């Protein structure tokens, strides 16, 4: 495996920006050679989803597959590919993440998000305005959410307005849980200014997240964000890993203990799939 050992310094300015604005960006977090290897692993998982042809689950591993306008399978996201893909498993517990997370949430860290997103050119892939906090359920399992959780996104392809990149509303995390429209599905719906206005937010304050391959974005679970349509000529792949201070979360797989990487165990643990122990066998959804 190429180079997954180089430490990434964590500057005070990154910590300050994350706490002030609700997000930060670390440029060149992974090298071009590493990104190429990670991208090949992601393409392997994508091929698996296409081969399934429809949504498929095996425990926490879940392929979200929907037909495109011509009936062909479109893989929109895969949750917890690290259970069976060794390159992605190595990335999620890379020591650089421990170094980055230490000043923010400490050295004992669980992981509750391990997710791949694809956004094909012109395909349904918009994400409506939302806060990740809406998905942290049940509430009593996720304590001190605003200060204990860090979401990260690693760009594999150019991530910008043309490729349907994310848009953030800086400092929106300071308002905590907002009364955003939660009746609409996030995936597959466009960003609507009316949603922001109804929550007292100003659409003109949004910013575009611009990342080059290998750049890492991190954001707060209360930060309001969304993304648009990919109008480029290439897939937009993003590898998302979400981390939480262990003492503040009753769910999730361990990522680091005392700052040291923890590999996934033989048996999955409860994260979001409530029927894990009743229906953990492979099945189509």
Secondary structure, 3 states (H helix, E strand, C coil): CCCCCCCCCCCHHHHHHHHHHCEEEECCCCCHHHHHHHHHHHHHHHHHHHHHCCCEEECCEEEEEEECCCCCEEEEEEECHHHCCHHHHHHHCCHHHHHHHHHHHCCCEEEEEEEEEEECCCCCCCEEEECHHHHCCCHHHECCHHHHEEEEEEECCCECHHHCCEEEECCHHHHCCCCCCCCCCCECCCCCHHHHHHCCCCHHHEEECCECCCCEEEECCCCCEEECCCCCCCCEEEEEEEEEEHHHECCCEEEEECCEECCCCCCCCCCCCCCCCCCCCCEEC
